[in-house]
Structures are given as C-alpha cells and as structure tokens.
Amino acid sequence: MDQGTRELLSRTPARGHNVGMPIIQVTPNGPFGKDVHSAMPVSLPELLADLRGCFLAGARGVHLHVRDDAGRETLQPGEVNRTVDAVRSLAGDCGVPVEIGLTTGEWIEPDLDKRTRQIRRWEGVDCATVNLSEDGFTDVMNAMLEIGVGIDVGLWDLSEVRAFEESGLIDQVMRISIELDPGEPYFPEGRPAEVAATVNDALDAIGSRCPRLTHGMGEWTWPLVEDAFRRRHDTRVGFEDSTLLPDGTIAASNTDLVRAAVELQRTIQT
C-alpha cells in the first residue's frame, strides 16, 4: 500500500450511501457470446425475452451492452436508442419501474472524441458506467452530464480511488459501482468482503456520499452479493459476471440468477 493510499484511509469517514431498499441489477451478457453459455442473450429479441423473466423475478435495474444486428457491441445512438426504448417498453408491460444503464467501455469505441459524440446522442438512458481505469474518463463523464445521463463510476481497485478524488466530479456522480475481480488486471489479495471493505473505507475517506453498488466476478460474485446486502448496497448478477448459482451449479438463465439473489436478499435483510 503506497503513501497516498495510507493517507486516504487515515481520514475521518463520511457517512451517507444508499437510502431505502437496495436494487438488484441484472447484467445479462456483457461482451460475451454463446460460447460462455448457450442461453446468453445476444440479439434484441433474445435480450427482451431474457429480461422479461428477470424483471418479473425482481430485477429493478439492467446493465446493458448494446449489440448491433451482427451481435457486435456498439455505442451507436441508433442501436442504443432502439434497444433502450424496447427495454423501457418491456418494463412497462411487466408493470415494474426499471433503471436502464449502459456501459461506455473504450474497447467498444477506442476513439474518445467519437465515443463522446455518440454518447451525446443517446436518448432515454438512466445511467452508464464509466471505468476509472480508462483514459479520458472525465471527458466521458462530462459528456453524460451534458445530456442528463447519470454517472455510474466503475471502480475496480483501491488504487483508482485517488483518480476519482482528483477528477473533481465526486459530488456529481449518481453511484459508484465497486467491481472486484479476483483476476486481471489487479489480482487483489484477501477475502472478497475484506477487499470491498478497504475500498469502501477509502471512498468514505475522500468524502464520497453517493449510493454504492458492490459486485464481483467469477468466484467472487456471490460473496460480494452477500456483502452488498449486508451493507445495504445495490448489487448485480448475470451472465456477464458469472453463470453459476450460489451452490456452484450452472444457472439455466439470468432469471435463475436473479431469483437466487432475491432469495439471498430476503434471508439477509429480514
């Protein structure tokens, strides 16, 4: 741990965070295809059929990786707006309020100027995740602020807290997603909940009071879902993070993962 990190953790924590019942977000596909799971929703009809079950099972948020007709990830406004409108209509049909979030990943559009131009033409998007690990993340955040899209900070490691503090945007973000992967690129050491606690303490230390979402990937998925519920943070499940249920068996669908999360939430918070 470097000196800057020690300084962050030595400050007096600032309390705030989530108010009310945490939401369960579903992340149905990420950048992945049917080689990861045969039921991975790639086309828009597949996505809508998948999300219907998730919404009815209790998901109140969705993190979308929009695809074009060829199945490629895209930030193009035409595809984004069409997908968001269809998902919004589906949520209305299901009779549930749903937060629709996207990714702004630089791997989808490496040209920063082109990416921000595309984002400025989005419509109907509630929020989007901006990864602190990516160059130009403040430009992306400012483009979102211009059109009223909520900033969901993607924070993957304790070392990124400093960049967040120096961005000058701490008080303008809607939520921080603490996204912890036991593998690349950071290979964090320790138990998942302990790593999450250290990141939360560092965010408190810089005065961040906005809501938080905690989730993990792979084998860290369910330990961090549980940690999120204990902290009353939002959380997420879905094939982007893991195809496994808490007992280690493969889920048949994203709906099964949402149902498992709802049951875990009920067990912990009642």
C-alpha positions in Angstrom: 0.0 0.0 0.0 1.5 3.3 -1.1 1.7 6.5 1.0 -1.2 8.1 -0.9 -3.5 5.2 -0.1 -2.5 5.2 3.6 -3.4 8.9 3.7 -6.8 8.2 2.2 -7.6 5.5 4.8 -6.4 7.7 7.7 -9.1 10.4 7.1 -12.3 10.6 9.0 -15.1 8.6 7.2 -18.0 10.4 5.8 -21.3 8.6 6.1 -24.2 8.6 3.6 -24.6 6.0 0.9 -27.8 4.1 -0.1 -31.2 5.0 1.3 -34.1 2.6 1.0 -34.2 -1.0 -0.3 -31.2 -1.8 -2.4 -31.9 -2.8 -6.0 -30.8 -5.9 -7.8 -29.4 -5.2 -11.2 -29.1 -7.8 -13.9 -26.2 -7.8 -16.4 -27.4 -10.2 -19.0 -24.5 -10.6 -21.4 -21.6 -8.1 -21.1 -19.2 -8.6 -24.1 -19.7 -12.4 -24.1 -21.4 -14.8 -26.5 -22.9 -18.2 -26.6 -19.5 -19.9 -26.1 -19.8 -18.8 -22.5 -23.5 -20.0 -22.1 -25.8 -21.4 -24.7 -28.6 -19.1 -23.3 -26.5 -15.9 -23.5 -28.9 -13.3 -24.9 -27.2 -11.6 -27.9 -29.9 -10.5 -30.3 -32.5 -7.9 -29.2 -35.4 -10.5 -29.3 -33.3 -12.8 -27.1 -32.4 -9.9 -24.7 -36.1 -8.9 -24.3 -37.2 -12.5 -23.7 -34.5 -12.9 -21.1 -35.2 -9.6 -19.4 -38.9 -10.3 -19.1 -38.2 -13.2 -16.7 -35.5 -11.1 -14.8 -37.9 -8.2 -14.3 -40.7 -10.4 -13.1 -38.3 -12.2 -10.8 -37.3 -9.0 -9.0 -34.6 -7.2 -11.0 -35.1 -3.5 -10.9 -32.1 -2.4 -12.9 -30.3 -3.6 -16.0 -26.7 -3.0 -17.2 -26.8 -3.3 -21.0 -24.1 -4.0 -23.5 -26.0 -3.0 -26.6 -25.4 -5.1 -29.7 -25.9 -4.4 -33.4 -27.7 -6.8 -35.8 -24.4 -8.7 -36.2 -24.1 -9.2 -32.4 -21.2 -6.7 -32.0 -21.1 -4.3 -29.1 -21.9 -0.8 -30.1 -22.4 2.7 -28.6 -24.0 4.0 -31.8 -27.0 6.1 -30.9 -29.4 4.4 -33.4 -28.8 1.0 -31.9 -28.6 2.3 -28.3 -31.9 4.3 -28.5 -33.7 1.4 -30.2 -32.6 -1.0 -27.5 -33.3 1.3 -24.6 -36.8 2.1 -26.0 -37.6 -1.6 -26.3 -36.4 -2.4 -22.8 -38.3 0.5 -21.4 -41.5 -0.7 -23.1 -40.9 -4.2 -21.8 -40.6 -3.0 -18.2 -43.8 -1.1 -18.7 -45.5 -4.3 -19.9 -44.2 -6.1 -16.8 -45.5 -3.3 -14.6 -42.2 -2.6 -12.9 -40.0 0.5 -12.7 -36.6 -0.3 -14.1 -33.3 1.6 -14.2 -31.7 1.2 -17.6 -27.9 1.5 -17.5 -25.3 1.1 -20.2 -21.5 0.7 -20.5 -19.3 3.3 -22.0 -16.3 0.9 -22.4 -13.5 2.2 -24.5 -12.9 -1.2 -26.1 -16.2 -0.7 -27.9 -15.2 2.7 -29.4 -11.5 3.5 -28.8 -11.7 6.9 -30.3 -12.5 9.2 -27.4 -13.9 12.0 -29.4 -16.1 9.7 -31.4 -17.3 7.9 -28.3 -18.3 11.2 -26.6 -20.1 12.3 -29.7 -22.1 9.1 -29.7 -23.0 9.4 -26.1 -24.3 12.9 -26.5 -26.9 11.5 -28.9 -28.2 8.8 -26.6 -31.9 9.0 -25.5 -33.8 7.5 -22.6 -30.7 6.2 -20.8 -30.8 6.5 -17.0 -27.2 5.9 -16.3 -24.0 4.5 -17.7 -20.8 3.0 -16.2 -17.6 4.9 -16.7 -14.5 2.9 -15.8 -11.8 4.9 -13.9 -9.2 2.7 -15.5 -9.8 4.1 -18.9 -8.1 7.2 -20.4 -10.3 10.2 -20.8 -12.9 9.0 -18.3 -13.6 12.6 -17.2 -14.4 13.6 -20.8 -16.9 10.7 -20.9 -18.4 11.8 -17.6 -18.8 15.4 -18.7 -20.5 14.3 -21.9 -23.0 12.4 -19.9 -23.6 15.3 -17.6 -24.4 17.5 -20.6 -27.3 15.3 -21.6 -28.5 14.3 -18.1 -27.3 10.6 -18.1 -26.4 9.5 -14.6 -22.7 8.7 -14.0 -22.2 5.2 -12.5 -18.5 5.1 -11.6 -16.8 1.8 -12.4 -14.1 1.4 -9.7 -12.1 -1.8 -9.9 -9.4 -1.4 -7.3 -8.3 0.7 -4.3 -5.7 2.3 -6.4 -8.3 4.0 -8.5 -9.8 6.0 -5.6 -7.2 8.7 -6.0 -8.1 9.2 -9.6 -11.7 9.6 -8.6 -10.9 12.1 -6.0 -8.8 14.2 -8.4 -11.5 14.2 -11.1 -13.4 16.9 -9.3 -16.6 15.1 -10.0 -17.2 13.3 -6.7 -20.4 15.3 -6.0 -21.8 14.9 -9.5 -21.9 11.1 -9.8 -25.1 9.1 -9.2 -23.5 5.9 -7.9 -20.2 4.1 -7.5 -20.0 0.5 -8.7 -17.3 -1.3 -6.8 -16.4 -4.0 -9.3 -14.0 -6.6 -7.9 -12.4 -9.4 -9.9 -10.0 -11.9 -8.4 -8.1 -12.0 -11.7 -6.9 -9.4 -14.2 -6.0 -6.7 -14.2 -5.4 -6.1 -10.4 -5.3 -9.6 -8.8 -6.4 -8.3 -5.4 -5.3 -10.3 -2.3 -7.6 -11.2 0.6 -11.1 -12.3 1.1 -13.7 -10.5 -1.2 -15.5 -8.8 1.7 -12.2 -7.6 3.2 -11.1 -6.1 -0.2 -14.5 -4.4 -0.5 -14.3 -3.0 3.0 -11.0 -1.4 2.2 -12.4 0.2 -0.9 -15.4 1.4 0.9 -13.3 2.9 3.7 -11.2 4.8 1.1 -14.3 6.2 -0.5 -15.6 7.3 2.9 -12.2 8.9 3.5 -12.4 11.2 0.4 -15.9 12.3 1.3 -17.9 10.3 -1.2 -21.5 10.0 -0.1 -23.4 8.8 -3.2 -25.0 5.4 -3.3 -22.9 2.3 -4.0 -23.3 -0.9 -5.9 -21.0 -3.8 -5.0 -20.5 -6.8 -7.2 -17.8 -9.4 -8.1 -16.8 -11.6 -11.0 -16.3 -15.3 -11.2 -15.8 -16.9 -7.8 -16.2 -13.5 -6.0 -19.7 -13.0 -7.4 -21.8 -14.4 -4.6 -19.6 -13.4 -1.6 -19.8 -9.8 -2.8 -23.6 -10.0 -3.5 -23.9 -11.1 0.1 -21.6 -8.3 1.3 -23.6 -5.8 -0.7 -26.8 -6.9 1.0 -25.2 -6.7 4.4 -24.1 -3.1 3.7 -27.4 -2.3 2.0 -25.7 -1.6 -1.2 -27.2 -2.2 -4.6 -25.7 -5.2 -6.3 -25.9 -7.1 -9.6 -25.9 -10.7 -11.0 -26.0 -12.0 -14.5 -24.0 -14.0 -17.1 -21.6 -11.1 -17.5 -20.3 -11.8 -14.0 -20.9 -15.5 -13.5 -23.1 -18.3 -14.9 -23.1 -20.1 -11.5 -25.7 -20.2 -8.8 -24.6 -19.9 -5.1 -24.4 -23.7 -4.9 -21.9 -23.8 -7.8 -24.3 -25.3 -10.3 -24.8 -23.7 -13.7 -27.8 -21.4 -14.0 -30.2 -22.2 -16.8 -30.9 -18.5 -17.3 -30.3 -15.0 -16.0 -33.7 -15.2 -14.4 -32.4 -18.1 -12.2 -29.6 -15.8 -11.0 -32.0 -13.0 -10.2 -34.2 -15.4 -8.2 -31.2 -16.6 -6.3 -30.2 -13.1 -5.5 -33.7 -12.2 -4.3 -33.8 -15.2 -2.0 -30.4 -14.3 -0.6 -31.5 -10.7 0.0 -34.6 -11.9 1.8 -32.6 -14.2 4.0 -30.1 -11.5 5.0 -32.3 -8.4 5.3 -35.3 -9.9 7.1 
